Every structure is written in C-alpha cells, then in structure tokens.
Amino acid sequence: MDSCSQSINTRHSECLAKQRESIDLVRPLQVRTLPPMNKAFTPSFQHFQKDIERYLESEGKCERNEHGQTVYRGYQAALSQMFREYIEKDAIAPLVVEFRKWNWEWGYNDYLLELTECLQEARNWPLLKELWAAVIAKRRTNYNKTKKAQRAQPDRIPEDLVTKTRKLLLESLYRLQSYASELQQESDVREYLEMIARVEKRIKA
C-alpha cells in the first residue's frame, strides 16, 4: 500500500464525519412544496437554463428594465420547479453539465447534494466523478490562489483564510474518494489521492 492510500485510509472516518457535518450545515435552500409547472409548457430536458427562461417567458414573467436588460420574475421558484422536472424525467446528464458551472468554492446547496444522491443511487460513477471533479477544480483554484496571495501579502491576507480554503478543498476530495470507494472505483481517483497528499502537507494542490 502506497503512502497516498495509507493517508486516505487513516482519514476515512474523519472524511465521513465531515461529510455529515457539511450536509447538515451547508443547505441554504428550504425544503418546500412547489406549485406544479404549467403543463402547457414542455421542457427540452437538454438545456436547463434555457428551459427556465423559456418557461418564464411563457408565463409572462420576462420583461426589460430601464437599462434594456432582461429581467425574469420568479426565477428562483422556476429554477426549483425545473430542477424537479429534470429529476423526475431522469434527465441527469444535462443537470451535471449545468451544475458543473456553479460556484462551489465556499459551500454546497441542496441541488448539488440531491443530484449527487441520484447519481449514487444510479451507481453512475462517470457522471458523479464529472460533477465532483468540477467542484474540486474550483476549490483547488481557490486554495492555490489564496495561498499564493497570502505569501505575497501576508499583512493583508490572513493565514486563517488559507486554512479555510484548504479544509474546504480537502472536504471535497474526501467526498469524492468516499464515493469512489462506495462504487468500487478507487483505481479511478489516483490523481485525487495524490492531490490529497499534497494538500495535507500544506503545499500547492
């Protein structure tokens, strides 16, 4: 067993505990019953954002402001409704494409966590890895940039901020390793095991 694998094994229990903590603490969305989507509208189930915009336009909730910018009223509710439509239609791949683009540097939300659960239940490792590779990439960039900036301006950027970005990156890395273990795909996350070893040593990811 190599040093990277040993490091993961010794931190496995801590990883699971951190996962439970993050699921409990990082949920800005509230679970609520949404009104059904107008059945006269049929999503494409291919382009998530465009479907939201098309739906709001069909509901007359699209207008121009004084600067000529398009404004959608009721966007958050429509997003939640469309997410539910996609999940029920099992249109998972377009959701992965969409949520890979979101900013996950500082926290998760219910959309990401529910999508992850769907992929776990379907045992769809390729899409699960694709989704969390994007989360990790954003957190890796955030950690590396913060660490570099702190070295350049230690009086302006506190070491605590570097520590925070490091912990956030490790938490995501531990998650992906855990998912790989659950789906018996440990051999497919070698690069992430090596990244964990580097970050645990507090060096560049």
C-alpha positions in Angstrom: 0.0 0.0 0.0 1.5 3.4 -1.0 1.6 6.5 1.1 -1.3 8.2 -0.6 -3.6 5.2 0.0 -2.4 5.0 3.7 -3.2 8.7 4.1 -6.8 8.2 2.8 -7.4 5.1 4.9 -6.3 6.8 8.1 -8.6 9.8 7.4 -11.6 7.8 6.2 -13.6 8.1 9.4 -12.9 11.8 9.6 -14.0 12.2 6.0 -17.4 10.6 6.7 -17.9 12.8 9.7 -17.0 15.9 7.7 -19.5 14.8 5.0 -22.3 14.6 7.5 -21.4 17.9 9.0 -21.3 19.6 5.7 -24.7 18.2 4.7 -26.2 19.5 7.9 -24.6 22.9 7.8 -24.4 23.9 4.1 -28.1 23.9 3.0 -29.2 27.4 2.1 -32.4 26.1 0.4 -35.5 25.3 2.3 -37.5 22.2 1.5 -41.0 23.3 0.5 -43.8 22.2 -1.7 -43.8 23.9 -5.1 -46.8 24.6 -7.3 -46.8 22.3 -10.3 -45.3 23.6 -13.5 -47.8 24.7 -16.2 -48.4 21.5 -18.2 -48.8 23.6 -21.4 -45.0 24.1 -21.2 -42.8 21.2 -22.2 -39.1 21.5 -21.3 -36.5 20.3 -23.8 -34.7 18.3 -21.0 -31.4 19.3 -22.7 -30.6 22.9 -21.8 -31.5 23.6 -18.2 -31.1 27.4 -18.1 -32.8 27.9 -21.5 -35.7 25.8 -20.3 -36.1 28.1 -17.2 -36.0 31.2 -19.3 -38.5 29.7 -21.9 -40.8 28.7 -19.1 -40.8 32.2 -17.5 -41.3 33.8 -20.9 -44.3 31.5 -21.5 -45.7 32.6 -18.1 -45.3 36.3 -19.0 -42.6 36.8 -16.3 -40.0 38.2 -18.6 -39.5 42.0 -19.0 -36.9 44.7 -19.8 -35.7 47.1 -17.2 -34.8 50.7 -17.7 -31.3 49.7 -18.9 -32.6 47.3 -21.5 -31.6 44.2 -19.6 -33.9 41.2 -19.5 -35.3 40.5 -16.1 -37.1 37.3 -15.1 -39.6 37.5 -12.2 -40.0 34.4 -10.1 -36.6 32.9 -11.2 -35.8 31.0 -8.0 -39.1 29.3 -7.9 -38.9 28.4 -11.6 -35.4 27.0 -11.0 -36.6 24.7 -8.3 -39.6 23.6 -10.4 -37.4 22.9 -13.4 -34.9 21.0 -11.3 -37.7 18.8 -10.1 -38.9 18.2 -13.7 -35.5 17.2 -14.8 -35.0 14.8 -11.8 -38.4 13.2 -12.4 -37.7 12.8 -16.1 -34.3 11.3 -15.2 -32.6 14.0 -17.3 -29.5 13.8 -15.1 -26.7 14.4 -17.6 -27.9 18.0 -18.5 -28.1 18.8 -14.8 -24.5 17.7 -14.3 -23.5 20.0 -17.2 -25.3 22.9 -15.6 -24.1 22.4 -12.0 -20.5 21.9 -13.0 -20.7 25.7 -13.9 -21.9 26.9 -10.5 -19.6 28.4 -7.9 -18.8 25.8 -5.2 -15.7 27.4 -3.6 -17.4 28.2 -0.3 -20.3 25.8 0.1 -22.8 23.4 -1.4 -26.6 23.5 -1.7 -29.5 21.1 -1.9 -29.4 20.9 -5.7 -25.8 19.6 -5.7 -26.4 17.2 -2.8 -29.7 15.8 -4.3 -28.1 15.4 -7.7 -25.2 13.6 -6.1 -27.6 11.3 -4.3 -29.4 10.5 -7.5 -26.1 9.6 -9.2 -25.1 7.4 -6.2 -28.4 5.5 -6.3 -28.0 5.0 -10.0 -24.4 4.0 -9.5 -23.4 6.3 -12.3 -19.8 6.8 -11.5 -18.8 8.6 -14.7 -21.3 11.4 -14.1 -20.6 11.5 -10.4 -16.9 11.9 -11.0 -17.5 14.5 -13.6 -19.7 16.6 -11.3 -17.4 16.5 -8.3 -14.3 17.0 -10.5 -15.7 20.4 -11.2 -16.3 21.2 -7.6 -12.8 20.1 -6.7 -11.3 22.2 -9.6 -13.0 25.3 -8.3 -11.8 24.7 -4.7 -8.4 23.8 -5.8 -8.0 27.1 -7.7 -9.4 29.0 -4.7 -6.9 27.3 -2.4 -3.9 27.8 -4.7 -4.7 31.4 -5.4 -5.3 32.2 -1.8 -2.1 30.5 -0.7 -0.1 32.4 -3.3 -1.7 35.8 -2.4 -1.1 35.2 1.3 2.6 34.6 0.6 2.8 37.8 -1.4 0.7 40.0 1.0 0.8 38.3 4.5 -0.2 41.6 6.2 -3.5 41.8 4.1 -4.5 38.1 3.7 -4.7 36.1 7.0 -3.3 32.6 7.2 -6.8 31.6 8.6 -8.2 32.2 5.1 -5.6 29.8 3.6 -6.5 27.3 6.2 -10.2 27.6 5.4 -9.8 27.1 1.7 -7.5 24.2 2.4 -10.1 22.5 4.6 -12.8 23.1 2.0 -10.7 21.5 -0.7 -9.9 18.5 1.4 -13.5 18.0 2.3 -14.5 17.8 -1.3 -11.5 15.5 -2.1 -12.5 13.2 0.8 -16.1 13.1 -0.5 -15.0 12.0 -4.0 -12.7 9.4 -2.5 -15.6 8.1 -0.4 -18.0 8.0 -3.5 -15.3 6.1 -5.4 -14.9 3.6 -2.6 -18.7 3.1 -2.3 -18.9 2.4 -6.1 -15.7 0.3 -6.1 -13.9 2.8 -8.3 -10.8 3.6 -6.2 -8.4 3.0 -9.0 -10.1 5.9 -11.0 -9.2 8.6 -8.4 -5.4 8.2 -8.3 -4.8 11.8 -9.2 -7.1 12.9 -6.4 -5.3 10.8 -3.8 -2.1 12.4 -4.9 -3.7 15.8 -4.5 -4.9 15.0 -1.0 -1.4 14.0 0.0 -0.1 17.4 -1.3 -2.8 19.5 0.4 -2.4 17.6 3.7 1.2 18.7 3.6 0.0 22.2 3.1 1.7 22.6 -0.3 0.3 23.7 -3.6 -2.6 21.4 -4.8 
